[in-house]
């Protein structure tokens, strides 16, 4: 995994400032409670955050068209733009709901986009970041499905043949079906899977592993390193603050 610290990160570091780690907001409608609370959080944090790490599925659905953004996401995109203008660097790990992030995220927000995972250096810590949807190496059908959706061919086909309005309506249909299936599917405890994955990353020299995707928040300190599962910024309103060398959960 490559280190993603680039010339864009060479801004003065203010020791008292903090870094935020957040995932799985699954934003849909600006009138939703979790959407409004996340907007309020970003507004409160303007000028106080060194780097905002978004670890995927911030949107319930996203495809980054060249000249179009989905109207329901204009308020949150504007809040992110203001954070960026006040000095916050944005690092965005693509999730399974928001990928092909596209020009607005890359150019307007000047975000560092991570398609799968990366190792970063924060202060003196080597930190592995991922969304988490690839942690289960045995789920081959999902990996194949994921690779197909993210392929250049499918991306070009969508750009050529599917209007943003039709794609948005189709995404809402798929989302409703997915939620209906999850209601009848027993949830397994993701901790063993996350911990096993983290141990592999520790063996590669990382000291902290941070993931989203599983909507199950926990911080576990082991002799090898620190494991952080972010929970979600939807029902749980959880995120992690890194400040003065420590990681701690917070809610908004």
C-alpha positions in Angstrom: 0.0 0.0 0.0 1.4 3.4 -0.9 1.9 6.4 1.3 -0.6 9.1 0.2 1.2 12.1 1.8 1.8 14.4 -1.2 2.7 18.0 -1.7 -1.0 18.9 -1.0 -0.3 17.8 2.6 2.6 20.2 3.1 0.6 22.8 4.9 1.6 24.1 8.3 0.7 21.7 11.1 -1.1 23.2 14.1 -0.5 20.9 17.0 -3.7 21.7 18.8 -5.8 21.0 15.7 -7.6 17.7 15.3 -8.2 15.1 12.6 -11.7 13.6 12.1 -12.4 10.0 10.8 -16.0 9.4 9.7 -17.8 6.8 7.6 -21.2 5.4 6.6 -23.4 8.4 6.8 -25.5 7.1 3.8 -26.9 10.5 3.1 -30.0 10.7 1.0 -32.3 13.6 1.8 -31.2 17.0 3.3 -34.3 16.9 5.5 -33.2 13.7 7.2 -32.0 14.0 10.8 -28.6 12.5 10.3 -28.0 14.7 7.2 -28.9 17.9 9.2 -26.7 16.8 12.2 -23.7 16.1 9.9 -24.1 19.5 8.3 -24.1 21.1 11.7 -21.0 19.2 12.7 -19.1 20.3 9.6 -20.2 23.9 10.2 -19.0 23.8 13.8 -15.7 22.4 12.8 -14.8 25.0 10.1 -11.2 26.2 10.7 -10.5 23.6 13.4 -9.8 20.4 11.5 -6.4 19.6 10.0 -7.6 16.6 7.9 -11.1 15.1 7.5 -10.9 11.4 6.6 -14.0 10.1 5.0 -13.9 6.3 4.9 -16.7 5.6 2.4 -20.4 5.4 2.0 -20.9 9.1 2.9 -23.6 9.1 0.3 -26.2 6.4 -0.1 -25.5 6.6 -3.8 -22.9 8.6 -5.8 -21.5 8.6 -9.3 -19.2 11.5 -10.2 -20.5 12.9 -13.5 -18.3 15.4 -15.3 -20.6 18.4 -15.0 -23.5 17.3 -12.8 -23.9 16.5 -9.1 -27.1 15.1 -7.6 -29.2 17.9 -6.1 -29.8 16.3 -2.7 -26.1 16.4 -2.1 -25.5 20.1 -2.8 -25.8 21.1 0.9 -23.2 18.6 2.1 -20.9 19.3 -0.8 -21.0 23.0 0.0 -20.2 22.3 3.6 -17.2 20.2 2.6 -16.1 23.0 0.2 -16.2 25.5 3.1 -14.2 23.2 5.3 -11.6 23.0 2.5 -11.5 26.7 2.1 -10.9 27.1 5.9 -7.8 24.9 5.6 -9.1 21.4 6.1 -7.5 18.7 3.9 -10.0 16.0 2.8 -9.0 12.4 2.3 -11.8 10.3 0.8 -11.7 6.5 0.7 -14.3 5.2 -1.8 -17.0 2.9 -0.3 -19.4 0.5 -1.9 -22.0 3.2 -2.2 -19.8 6.1 -3.3 -17.2 5.4 -5.9 -16.1 7.0 -9.2 -16.0 10.1 -7.0 -15.2 12.2 -10.0 -14.3 15.9 -10.8 -16.1 17.7 -8.0 -14.5 15.8 -5.2 -11.1 15.7 -7.0 -11.0 19.3 -8.3 -13.3 21.5 -6.3 -12.7 19.9 -2.9 -9.1 19.0 -4.0 -9.5 15.8 -2.0 -7.1 12.9 -2.0 -9.1 10.0 -3.4 -8.3 6.4 -2.3 -10.0 3.8 -4.4 -9.4 0.9 -2.1 -7.0 1.4 0.8 -3.8 3.2 1.8 -1.3 3.6 4.5 -0.8 7.1 5.7 1.6 8.7 8.2 -0.1 10.8 10.9 2.4 12.4 13.3 4.7 9.3 14.0 2.0 6.7 13.4 1.6 4.5 10.4 -2.2 4.1 9.8 -4.0 1.8 7.5 -7.2 3.2 6.1 -9.9 1.3 4.2 -13.7 1.3 3.8 -13.9 -2.3 4.9 -15.9 -4.0 2.1 -12.9 -5.9 1.0 -11.9 -7.2 4.4 -13.8 -10.5 3.9 -11.4 -12.2 1.4 -13.7 -15.2 1.1 -16.6 -13.2 -0.4 -15.6 -13.8 -4.0 -19.0 -13.0 -5.5 -19.0 -9.6 -3.9 -15.5 -8.9 -5.1 -16.5 -9.8 -8.7 -19.6 -7.6 -8.5 -17.5 -4.7 -7.1 -14.9 -5.0 -9.8 -17.6 -5.0 -12.5 -19.3 -1.9 -11.1 -16.0 0.0 -10.9 -14.7 -1.0 -14.3 -14.0 1.7 -16.9 -16.4 -0.1 -19.3 -19.4 0.2 -16.9 -18.4 3.8 -16.1 -18.3 4.7 -19.8 -21.6 2.9 -20.4 -23.3 4.9 -17.7 -21.9 8.2 -18.9 -23.1 7.4 -22.5 -26.5 5.8 -22.0 -27.9 6.7 -18.6 -29.1 10.2 -17.5 -28.4 11.3 -13.9 -32.2 11.4 -13.2 -32.8 7.8 -14.3 -29.7 6.6 -12.4 -30.8 8.3 -9.2 -34.3 6.7 -9.5 -32.7 3.3 -10.1 -30.4 3.8 -7.1 -33.4 4.5 -4.9 -35.1 1.3 -6.1 -31.9 -0.8 -5.4 -31.5 0.8 -2.0 -35.1 -0.1 -0.9 -34.6 -3.7 -2.0 -31.3 -3.9 -0.2 -32.8 -2.6 3.1 -35.7 -5.0 2.8 -33.3 -8.0 2.5 -31.1 -6.8 5.4 -34.1 -6.7 7.7 -34.5 -10.5 7.3 -30.8 -11.4 7.4 -29.2 -12.1 10.7 -26.2 -9.8 11.5 -22.9 -11.5 12.3 -20.4 -10.1 14.7 -17.8 -8.4 12.5 -15.2 -8.0 15.2 -13.3 -11.3 14.5 -13.1 -10.4 10.8 -11.9 -6.9 11.5 -9.3 -8.0 14.1 -7.9 -10.7 11.9 -7.6 -8.2 9.0 -5.9 -5.8 11.4 -3.3 -8.4 12.5 -2.3 -8.8 8.9 -1.8 -5.0 8.6 0.2 -4.9 11.8 2.5 -7.6 10.4 3.2 -5.2 7.5 4.3 -2.5 9.8 1.2 -0.5 10.5 0.4 0.6 14.1 -3.2 1.6 13.6 -6.0 0.2 11.4 -9.1 2.2 10.8 -12.2 0.9 8.9 -15.8 1.7 8.2 -18.5 -0.4 6.5 -19.6 -2.6 9.4 -21.6 -0.1 11.4 -20.1 -1.6 14.6 -18.1 1.0 16.5 -15.2 -0.1 18.7 -11.6 0.8 19.6 -9.4 -2.1 20.7 -5.8 -1.7 21.8 -3.7 -4.8 21.3 0.0 -5.4 21.9 0.5 -5.1 18.1 -1.5 -1.9 17.6 -4.8 -0.1 17.7 -7.9 -1.3 15.8 -10.7 1.2 15.2 -14.1 0.4 13.6 -15.8 3.7 13.0 -19.4 2.6 13.4 -21.7 4.9 11.4 -22.6 8.5 10.9 -26.2 7.6 10.3 -28.1 5.9 13.2 -25.2 6.0 15.7 -23.8 9.4 14.7 -20.3 8.2 15.7 -17.0 9.4 14.5 -13.4 9.4 15.8 -11.3 12.4 16.8 -7.5 12.2 16.7 -5.9 14.9 18.9 -2.7 15.2 20.8 -1.8 11.6 20.0 -5.0 9.9 21.1 -8.0 8.5 19.2 -11.4 8.9 20.8 -15.0 8.3 19.8 -17.4 11.3 19.6 -21.0 11.7 18.5 -22.8 14.6 16.8 
